[in-house]
């Protein structure tokens, strides 16, 4: 996920980012007893995706040509080893130089990385894919766009005519059928099938609506020249989906709230900054409900992790099934360093436990 305020880009945020002052900042919250401390790392990253191959952990995140890091453990040390792409994405729209929000899977001897290109605050976006026989740099083939919204092939079909084709996450079932969940703001999170080759579109008429925020958090806006860059009904910050499985439940994770572009003198109300929510279902296709039984399409979502101690606005999350248990990973802004510099976000993680079938970060 990279969904910023309409007037900012990921590059301008880096330019205006400032370190925290020497004195303590009066964060209007005291959640330390609510969430456990993070396993913080020095890996600077946004919207991480992490896989493990043999003894090595690989991370892929937002950055020029999608940056690859490797480490012997989740805690690091993380070393940059290269990039997924050797040049700009072949998709002719959006931020082709620095694709957003990748997610990586391995199926057999092939690695797939699904990514998106877009313009901040607009839904003229696309989800693309690259493949490789190795998880590291040097062997990736960019296959281009699978799905598009705002403009391009298939963008006039439901759900792409009302959604934002970013933040892809892919689930492959035991029968080999693949599904991508995606979406940010506008009509929320959707799921559509992939083709048998996992690099082409499937039957989008089988789309499932997975999560939505009926009540807007941010005021609406208009843009007559570029209507795809405005939502008159208001901003609904539901994005960054990820589906995991822990028997017998499928879990739909997502990020909610303001992700970035923070002003130290005008922070969002407590809880309106990024945090991680979840719902569960017996089916990978939903419906997903939260701990109170509220469907995520009706605004449901149980908060699993939020701001605490030096952690501010955690999100862009995923779950790694590791030998010693499931691990929730995410990016966050470190309060002791900077919460305004987009590029200073760090990767953190926590183990998950499932009392009563509901995930809890520990």
C-alpha positions in Angstrom: 0.0 0.0 0.0 1.0 3.5 -0.7 -2.0 5.7 -0.4 -1.0 9.2 0.5 -2.7 12.5 0.7 -3.6 13.8 -2.8 -1.2 16.7 -2.7 1.8 14.6 -1.7 3.9 12.0 -3.5 6.3 9.5 -1.9 9.2 11.6 -3.1 7.9 14.9 -1.8 7.3 13.3 1.6 11.0 12.4 1.8 11.9 16.0 1.0 9.7 17.5 3.8 10.3 14.8 6.4 11.7 16.1 9.6 13.2 14.3 12.7 11.4 14.6 16.0 12.4 17.5 18.2 14.7 16.8 21.2 12.0 17.1 23.7 9.1 14.5 24.0 6.2 14.8 21.6 2.8 14.9 23.2 1.2 11.9 21.4 -2.5 12.0 22.5 -2.6 8.3 23.5 -1.3 5.9 26.1 -1.8 2.4 24.5 1.2 0.7 26.0 -0.9 -1.8 28.0 -2.9 -2.6 24.9 -0.3 -4.0 22.5 3.0 -5.7 23.0 6.3 -4.1 21.9 7.4 -4.7 18.4 10.4 -6.7 17.3 11.8 -3.6 15.7 14.4 -3.8 12.9 16.7 -1.4 11.1 15.1 -2.4 7.8 13.7 0.8 6.2 10.7 -0.3 4.2 7.1 0.4 3.3 4.5 -2.3 2.7 6.9 -5.3 3.2 6.3 -8.7 1.8 8.5 -11.5 3.3 9.1 -15.1 2.3 11.6 -17.6 3.6 13.6 -19.9 1.3 15.8 -22.4 3.1 17.5 -20.5 5.9 17.2 -17.1 4.3 14.5 -14.5 4.7 13.7 -12.2 1.7 11.9 -8.9 1.9 10.5 -6.9 -1.0 9.2 -3.4 -0.6 8.3 0.0 -2.1 11.3 1.6 -3.8 13.1 2.0 -7.1 12.5 -1.2 -9.2 11.4 -2.9 -6.0 14.2 -3.4 -3.5 15.3 -6.8 -2.3 16.8 -7.4 1.1 18.0 -10.7 2.6 18.6 -11.7 6.2 19.4 -14.8 8.3 16.5 -14.0 10.7 13.4 -11.7 10.9 15.4 -9.5 13.2 18.2 -9.1 10.7 20.7 -8.0 9.9 19.0 -7.1 6.6 21.2 -6.5 3.6 20.1 -5.0 0.3 21.1 -7.4 -2.5 19.5 -5.8 -5.5 16.1 -5.1 -7.2 13.3 -7.2 -8.7 13.2 -5.2 -12.0 16.1 -4.0 -14.0 14.2 -1.0 -15.3 10.8 0.7 -15.1 7.7 -1.5 -15.0 6.4 -2.2 -18.5 3.0 -1.0 -17.4 2.5 2.4 -19.1 0.9 4.3 -16.2 1.6 5.5 -12.7 4.8 5.4 -10.8 6.6 2.9 -13.1 10.0 3.6 -11.6 9.1 2.6 -8.0 6.2 0.2 -8.0 4.2 -0.1 -4.8 3.1 -2.7 -2.3 4.5 -5.9 -3.7 3.5 -9.4 -2.5 5.6 -12.4 -3.2 4.7 -16.1 -3.3 6.5 -19.3 -4.2 4.7 -22.1 -6.1 6.8 -25.1 -7.1 10.1 -23.8 -8.5 8.7 -20.4 -9.5 8.5 -17.2 -7.6 5.8 -14.6 -8.3 5.8 -11.0 -7.2 2.6 -9.0 -7.7 3.0 -5.3 -7.6 1.0 -2.1 -8.4 1.6 1.2 -10.2 -0.5 4.2 -9.6 -0.5 8.0 -8.8 -0.9 9.0 -5.2 -4.6 9.8 -4.5 -5.8 8.4 -7.8 -7.4 5.1 -8.8 -5.9 5.1 -12.3 -3.9 2.1 -11.3 -2.8 -1.4 -12.3 -1.7 -4.7 -10.8 1.2 -6.4 -12.5 3.3 -9.5 -12.0 6.9 -10.6 -12.5 8.3 -14.1 -12.2 11.6 -15.7 -11.4 13.2 -19.1 -10.7 15.1 -17.6 -7.8 14.0 -15.3 -5.0 17.0 -12.9 -5.3 17.8 -10.3 -8.0 18.8 -10.9 -11.6 16.3 -13.4 -13.0 12.9 -11.6 -12.9 10.7 -11.3 -16.0 8.1 -8.5 -15.9 4.8 -9.7 -17.5 3.0 -6.4 -17.1 -0.5 -5.7 -16.1 -3.1 -8.3 -15.0 -5.8 -5.9 -13.8 -6.4 -2.2 -14.3 -8.7 0.4 -12.8 -9.4 4.0 -13.9 -8.2 3.3 -17.5 -7.0 0.4 -19.6 -8.3 -3.0 -20.5 -11.1 -4.3 -18.2 -11.2 -1.1 -16.1 -14.9 -0.6 -17.1 -15.9 -4.0 -15.5 -17.1 -4.5 -12.0 -15.3 -4.3 -9.6 -12.6 -2.3 -11.4 -15.0 0.5 -12.4 -15.4 1.5 -8.7 -12.2 0.3 -7.0 -8.5 1.1 -6.9 -6.3 -1.7 -8.3 -3.5 -1.5 -5.8 -2.2 -3.5 -2.8 -2.4 -7.0 -4.3 -2.2 -10.1 -2.2 -2.4 -13.5 -3.7 -3.8 -16.8 -2.3 -3.4 -20.1 -4.1 -5.7 -22.9 -3.0 -4.8 -26.6 -2.9 -6.3 -27.1 -6.3 -3.9 -24.6 -7.9 -6.5 -21.8 -8.4 -5.2 -18.4 -7.5 -7.1 -15.3 -6.3 -5.9 -11.8 -5.8 -7.3 -9.5 -3.1 -6.8 -5.8 -3.6 -8.1 -2.4 -3.0 -7.6 1.0 -1.3 -10.1 3.6 -0.4 -13.1 4.1 -2.8 -15.1 0.8 -2.7 -12.7 -1.0 -0.4 -11.2 -4.5 -0.7 -12.2 -7.0 -3.4 -11.1 -10.5 -4.5 -10.9 -11.7 -8.1 -9.7 -15.0 -9.7 -6.4 -15.2 -11.5 -6.0 -17.3 -14.7 -4.5 -20.8 -14.5 -1.0 -19.4 -15.2 -1.3 -17.0 -12.3 -0.1 -14.1 -14.5 -3.4 -13.4 -16.4 -6.9 -12.4 -15.4 -9.5 -15.0 -14.5 -13.3 -14.5 -14.6 -13.8 -11.2 -12.8 -17.6 -11.8 -12.7 -16.7 -14.1 -9.8 -15.5 -11.1 -7.7 -16.1 -11.0 -4.0 -16.5 -7.9 -1.9 -14.4 -8.5 1.2 -14.2 -5.2 3.2 -15.5 -1.7 3.1 -15.9 1.4 5.4 -19.5 2.7 5.0 -18.6 5.8 7.0 -16.0 8.0 5.5 -13.1 9.2 7.7 -12.0 12.0 5.4 -14.1 14.6 3.6 -15.0 14.1 -0.1 -13.5 15.9 -3.0 -14.0 16.6 -6.7 -11.7 16.8 -9.7 -13.7 17.5 -12.9 -10.6 17.1 -15.1 -9.6 13.8 -13.5 -12.6 12.3 -11.7 -10.6 9.1 -11.0 -8.5 11.2 -8.6 -11.3 12.2 -6.3 -14.1 10.6 -4.3 -17.1 13.0 -3.6 -18.4 10.6 -1.0 -15.3 10.9 1.2 -12.2 8.9 1.9 -12.5 5.4 3.3 -9.1 4.1 4.5 -9.5 0.4 4.1 -6.5 -1.1 2.3 -3.5 -3.4 2.3 -5.3 -6.7 2.5 -3.7 -10.1 3.2 -5.3 -13.5 3.6 -3.7 -16.1 5.9 -4.9 -19.5 7.1 -4.6 -21.0 10.6 -6.9 -24.1 10.9 -9.8 -24.0 10.7 -10.1 -20.3 9.8 -9.1 -18.0 7.0 -8.1 -14.5 8.2 -8.5 -11.3 6.2 -6.0 -8.7 7.5 -6.1 -5.1 6.4 -4.8 -1.6 7.4 -7.1 1.1 8.4 -6.5 4.8 9.0 -4.1 7.5 7.9 -0.9 5.9 6.8 1.5 8.8 6.4 2.0 12.5 5.7 1.8 13.2 9.4 2.1 16.7 10.8 3.5 16.8 14.4 1.3 19.8 15.1 -1.9 18.2 13.8 -1.8 14.5 14.4 -5.0 12.5 13.7 -7.3 11.7 16.6 -6.1 8.6 18.5 -6.9 5.5 16.5 -7.3 7.3 13.2 -3.7 6.7 12.4 -2.8 3.4 10.7 -3.5 0.2 12.6 -4.0 -3.5 11.7 -7.4 -5.1 11.7 -8.7 -8.6 11.0 -11.8 -10.7 10.3 -12.2 -14.4 9.8 -14.2 -16.9 7.7 -14.4 -20.6 7.0 -13.9 -19.8 3.3 -11.0 -17.9 1.7 -13.7 -16.0 -0.3 -15.6 -14.7 2.7 -17.8 -13.4 4.1 -15.3 -12.3 6.8 -16.6 -11.1 10.2 -14.9 -9.6 13.2 -14.9 -10.7 16.8 -18.3 -9.0 17.3 -19.8 -10.8 14.3 -19.8 -7.7 12.1 -19.1 -8.3 8.4 -16.1 -6.4 7.2 -18.1 -5.1 4.3 -20.3 -3.4 6.9 -17.4 -1.7 8.5 -16.3 -4.5 10.8 -12.7 -5.3 11.8 -11.0 -6.4 15.1 -7.9 -4.4 15.9 -4.9 -6.7 16.4 -2.0 -4.2 16.5 -1.8 -0.4 16.8 0.4 2.4 18.0 2.4 1.8 21.2 5.7 2.8 22.9 8.0 3.8 20.0 5.6 2.4 17.4 3.4 4.8 15.4 0.9 3.9 12.7 1.8 0.2 12.0 0.3 -1.3 8.8 1.1 -2.6 5.3 1.0 -6.0 6.9 1.3 -9.7 6.1 1.7 -13.0 7.9 4.6 -15.4 7.5 4.1 -19.0 8.5 7.4 -19.9 10.0 8.8 -23.0 11.7 8.3 -21.5 15.2 4.8 -20.1 14.5 3.0 -17.4 12.6 4.5 -14.0 12.5 2.7 -10.7 11.8 5.0 -8.3 10.0 4.4 -4.6 9.1 6.0 -1.2 8.6 5.8 1.5 11.3 7.1 4.9 12.0 9.5 5.0 14.9 8.5 7.8 17.3 12.1 8.2 18.5 13.3 8.9 15.0 10.7 10.4 12.7 7.0 10.0 12.0 7.0 12.5 9.1 9.6 11.0 6.9 8.0 8.4 4.6 11.3 6.7 3.9 12.2 6.3 7.5 9.5 3.7 8.2 10.9 0.4 9.7 9.9 -3.2 9.5 8.6 -4.7 12.7 7.0 -8.0 13.6 5.2 -10.0 16.4 4.4 -13.6 16.9 0.7 -14.6 16.7 -1.3 -16.7 19.1 -4.9 -17.8 18.5 -6.9 -17.9 21.8 -10.5 -18.8 20.9 -9.6 -18.8 17.2 -8.8 -15.0 17.1 -5.2 -13.8 16.4 -3.4 -11.9 19.1 0.0 -10.3 18.7 2.4 -11.3 21.4 
